[in-house]
Amino acid sequence: RKEYVDLYVNYMFNKSVQKPLDDFVQGFLRGCPARNWKMFFPEELQIVLQGVTTFDWHVLEKNVMYRQYKELDQTIRNFWTVFHKLPEEKKKMFLAFLSGSDRITGYALECFRFWIADPQVENPDEVCPSASTCYFILFLPR
């Protein structure tokens, strides 16, 4: 029995997927040669490819820069009060709204910076927040 189980497990987890895996590796290495990946430790490569998925949101708050706002402005204080009360999934949705992804790829959260800017519109109550995902700017009306 043990031999049968060992052979079956080997087939299911190794032999049956060997051809598709070889095809995937060949295609992947055609676009991303292996020499480019050898400089990374496995944990670093995972962050580069998948991004950071767990966050200390207070670090994100500390890294924000402001345009036409100051950190102690009532709008900013209200924003962070509401933000920190959001469930984790909604915070990730905000990150996707701001940056186009719910992950931060290629570097740690400590290095991720974004701007909160006042769009300086005539009637701020009639304008919704918007974002420039290329430049990591949240336009937050007063």
Secondary structure, DSSP 8 states (H G I E B T S, - for coil): -HHHHHHHHHHHHTGGGHHHHHHHHHHHHHHS-HHHHTTS-HHHHHHHHH-B----HHHHHHH-EEES--TTSHHHHHHHHHHHHS-HHHHHHHHHHHHSSSSB-SS-GGG---EEE----S-GGG---EEETTTTEEE---
